[in-house]
Amino acid sequence: MIKNSILSSTVLIRVDYNVPIKNESLLDLNRIEASIPTIQHYLQQNKKIVLMSHFGRPKGIDRNYSLIKIIPAIEKLLKTKVSFVADITGSTVNREDNSSVTLLENLRFYPGEKKNDIEFAKILSCYGETYVNDAFGVCHRNHASVSAIKNFFPIKKYKGLLLEKELTELKKLKNNSIQPYTIIVGGSKIGSKIHMLKSFLNVADNIIIGGGMAFPFIKYIGGTIGDSIFQADELEVVKEFLHKASKSKTKIFLPEDCLITDNISQKTNKSYVDISNIPNGYMGVDIGLNSIKLFANIISKSKLIMWNGPMGISEVKEYSRGSRDIADSIVKATSNGTYSLVGGGDTISDISRFGLKEKFSYISTGGGAMLDFFKNENLPGTKDLDSIL
């Protein structure tokens, strides 16, 4: 157990360093870069900083998901040494350590984090006198580091500069009546996204569904999807959503075609086919050329666009054309006066890789949190927090 609390001049900051890594190399620094202003704000006040974050989805302690590999990137951005606490529950920050910044090990190594456990939150609270949440990407989750921990900071708990900016920008967008309004969603998390999409019915004019999210829809309406990503229990979710959508003003658009392969890693026997007629033994890995044209046409007529989730397995170059072309279409619309907001880790990684990061109106560090915000502004991680003084 932790022996005692650290010095009262320490600020405990919940950041979101769940960044993509391949072969030990960080593929996108956007979330780390976004946290720097808040850290520097407190360093300039001669405060010590303790950072905490999750990384990936480890099942218990797994050194492949250790946050220690993030430290060189933080040190380079802050131009200062960063210490590391390898066992959150076994020790506290070394009082003799002169480092002004310390990073805790992956929060998800501990079951108490996702369980929103009050005892684990109490342990975390011992790492600082002041609590700051600057991790918008996890604000929709009832986890110990964003929810239960606030019980131990009755007065000194704040929104970080990034979180404040996110909320300001999204409130502005939520209260906007600009039309046509188009929502574009992709990725594979249909379970978490489909319920949020309901809140956009009768709000958005168009909802475009691509990526792995499209296959349960295609399956439901009678298509053959081969070995494409799909779970049987998603059909009922799709049925309910489409029933509600049919009674709204919002139009739902699905891909017409897709790129398929019989082996994702080997990239063999690739071809474009009707998305409703994928042969057994093949799986869809990207939207097709007709779908790109259809979606681009809708995008070109939109004045407000929100995009969350890639159109395929976009981290693989051969399966990234759909996401890249959709990104290009949104950039073109943005240059013509459309307001564009992009969110979600995979999507941000894509546009960074495509060299388009600076060409959208706003980039949100949240994916599910961004979508959840439009359903309910009072997210678990944003309630009862003051603005930084």
N, C-alpha and C positions, 0 to 999 in steps of 0.2 A: 504493500500500500504506500501511498504518498505520505511522506513524513510530515510535511507541513506546507503551508502556502508559500509562494515565492514573494519577492518584494512587491510592495504595493504600487510601485511605479510601472508595473507591467500590464500591457494590454493584450488580452487574448482575442485573436481575430480568427473567425471562421472564414476560410477562403475556399475557393473551388479550384483545386489543382488536378482535377480528373481530366488529364490531357492525354491525347493519343501518343503512344510510344511504339516504335517498331525497331527491333534489333538494338534496343537500349538508346535509341535516338528519339528525341522529342520532335514530333511532326508538326506541332502547332503550339506556339507560346501565347496565344491570345488571352487565355484565362489567367495565366501568370502575369502577363503585362498589365491586364486590367486591374489586378490587385495592388499594383505598385503605388498609385497615388495615396491610398488609405494608409499603407505601411509608412510611406514617407511623411505623411501628415503627423503621425505620432513620433517618428524618429526625430523630427524637427523640434518636438517638445521634450526631447531627451528621455523619452519613454523606451522601455525594453518591450520587445514584441515577441509573442509566442503565436505561431501560426498552426492551425489544425485544418485538416482536409481529409476527404476520402479519396480513394484512387481505385478505379475498376470495381469488379465484383468478386473479390476473393472469398473463398469459403474457409474462414478462419485465417490463421497466420500463414501467409504465403509470400516468401521473400521476392517472388517475381513481381509482386505488387507493392514492394516497399517504396515509400516516398523518398528514401535517401537518394534515389537516382534523379530526383527533381532539384536537389540542392545546387548543383553547378549553375543551372539556369537562373535560379533566384539570386545567387551570389553575383552573377554577371549583371543582372538588371539593377540590383541594389548597390553594387560595388562595395559589398561588405561581406564579412564572414557569416555563415549561417551554421549554428549548432544543430544537433539532432538528438531527439529523445527516442530511443528504440523501443522502450517499454513504457507506455503511457501509465499503466497502473502500478508499475513497480518503482518508479522514481520520480523526482521532480527536476526542474531545471537547476543545474549546478550554480550555486550562488557565487562560486569563485570564477565562473566562466565570464570572460569580458565581452562575449558576443552580444551584440545588441538585438539580434534576431535568432530565434530558435524555431525549428520545425518539429512537430510531433509526428510519430509514426502513423500510418494509415488507420483512420478511425474504424474502418470496417474490418480490421483484424479482431475487433471486439464485438461480441454479439449485442452488448448493451447499446451500441450506437443505433442500429436499425430498430431495436425494440423500444427506443425512446426511454431507456431505463434511467430512473431517477438517481440511482447510486452511481452509475457510470457518468451521468451528467455532473454529479457532485465532485467526482474525481477530476473531471475536466475543469471545473470551476476553480480548482485550487491552483491552476496555472496563471491566473491573472486577477487583478482587482477590478479591471474594467473589461466588459465583454462587447465585442463588435461583430456583427454579422455582415460580411461583405460577399457572401456566396449566394447570389440570386438563384443560381442553377439548382440549389437544393431547398429553396424556401418553401416548396410545396410539400415537403416531406416532414412527417412527425418523427424526426430523429433526435437523439440526445443532444447533439452539438448545435442544433438549430431551434429546438423546441423546449425540452425539459430543462436545459441549462439555464434558461431565463429565470427559473425559480430561485437561483442562487445569486442573482444580480438585481436586487429590488430597485435600485436607482441607476447604477452605472451600466446601462445597456443601450447600444446605439446601432443605427444603420450606418454601414460604411459608405464611402463616397460613391463606389460603384453601385451598390444596392440602391442608394438614393437616386442616382441617375437613371437606373433601370426603371424604377417605379414612376419617376417623373415622365419619362419618355413613353412608357406603356399607357399611363393614364391619359396622356395627350392623345394617343392613338385610339384608345377605347372610347373616348368622348368625341371622336371625329366622325363626321357624317359624310365624308368624301365618298363618292361612288363613280364608277363601279369598284367594288371592294372584292378582292380575290384572295382566298386562303389556299396555299399550296402545302400539302403534307406528304411526306414520304417516310422512308425508314421501315422498320418492321414492328414497331411497338403499337400494334393496333389496339391492344387491351387498354393502354393508358391514354392513347390519343383519341380514340373514337368517342369516348364519353365527353371529352373536352370539346370535340367538334360540334356536339349538340348545341353548345352555347352560341355557336356562330350561325345556326339556322335562323333565318329571318333577320340576320345582321349582315352577313356577307352576301354578296350577289352570286359568287361562284366559289365552290370548293373543288379543288383539283386534288385527286388522290393518286399517288404514284408509288414507286418502290415496292417493297414487300407488302405494304398495307393494301395494295390493290388486289392481291390474289384471293383473299377471302371474299371480296366483293364479286370477282369474276366467277368464283366457285358458286356463290350463292345464286347468281343469275343464270346458272346453267352451263358455264364454261368448263372446259377441260384444262387443268393447270399443270398436268404432269407431276413432277416432283418439287414444284415450287413451294416456297415457305407458306405453311398453312396449318391451323389447328382447328379441329372440328367444332370446339366450343365457340369459335369466333363467328360462326354462321348466325347464331341467334342474335349476337350483338349487331351484326351487319343488317339483319332483318329489321330490328327495331329502329336502327338509325335511318335506313332508307324509307321506312314507313313514316317517320317524323319528317324527313326531308321532303317527301312527296306532298306534304301539307304546308310546306313553307315556300317562300319566294326564292329560296336558295337553289341554284342549279348544281348538281353533282356531276363531275366529269372524271371518267376513268380512262386509262390507256387503251388504245385500240390495238396496239401491237407491242412486241417486246423482243429483246435479244435473248436467245436461249443458248445453253451449252449442256453437254452431257457430263462435264467435269469442271467444276468451278476453278480448282487449283491448276489443272492442266490446260484449261481454256480450249478444249477440243470441240470440234463439230459445232462451231458457232453459226447461228443464222437468225434472221428476223422472221417471226411468224405472227399470225393473228393471236392475240393474247388469250383468246377463248378456245384456242386449239393447240395447246402445247402437248407434244407427244409424251408418253410415259418414258421415264429414263432421262428426261430433259428438265431443266429448271430455268425460269426467267431470272435474268441478272441485271437487266436495264430496260428502260422504256424504249420503244422503237421509233423509227423516223417519222411515221405518221402521227404518233402520239406527241412527239416533239413539236411538230407543225401545229397540231390542234391546240396544245397548251400555249405555245408561243403566240398564237392568234388571240387567245383570251387575255394573256398578259399584256399584249400591246394595246388593248382597249381599256385596261384597268388604271385607275388613278390611285389606288391604295392596295398594296400587296404585302402579305405576310407569308414567309416561307420557312418551313420547319421540316427537315428530313430529306435525305437524298433520293434520287429517282431510281437508284440501283445500288449495286455493290461498288460504290464510286471510289473507294480507296484502291481498287484495282483498275489500272489505266484502261484496260480493254473494256471495262464495264462502266466507264465514267462519262460517256458522251452525253447521255440524257441529262445528268446533273449539270454538266458543263454548258450545254446548250440552253437549258432553262435559266441558269445563272446569267448567261449572256443576254437572254431575252429580258430578264428583270433589270439588268444594268442599262440596257437600251431604253427601257421604259423610264427608268429613274432619270436618265439624262434628258428625257423629254418632259420632266416635271412630276412624274409619279413618285409617291412616297413609298419606299420599300424598307421592310424590316425583316431581318434574317436572324434566326435563332437555332440553337441546337448544336452540340459539339461536333457531330459529324458534318453538318452543313457548313459550319464555320471553317472546319479543316479543309473542306472542299474548296470554298471560295478563296481561301488563303493559298492553297496549292495552285488554283487557277490564276492567281495574280489579280484577283478582283476585289480584294478585301476593302479597299478604300472607295469603292464605287457604288455602295448601297447607302441609303439614307441613315440607317442605324443597324448596328449588329448587337444583338442581345446575347449575353453569356448563358442564358437559360434556354432550355428546350421545353421539357414538360412544365417547368415553372412558368414559362412565358405563356403557354397555352392555358394553364390552370388559372393564371392571373385574370384572363378575360372571362372566366367563369365565376371567380370569386377573388376580389382584391385582397381580402384578409387571409393571406397565406400563413401557415403555421410559423414560418420563419421571419415574418415581417411584423407580426402583431406586437404591440407594446414596446416598440423600440423608438428611442428618441433620435433626432438628427444630431450629427456630430457637432460639438460646440466649436 
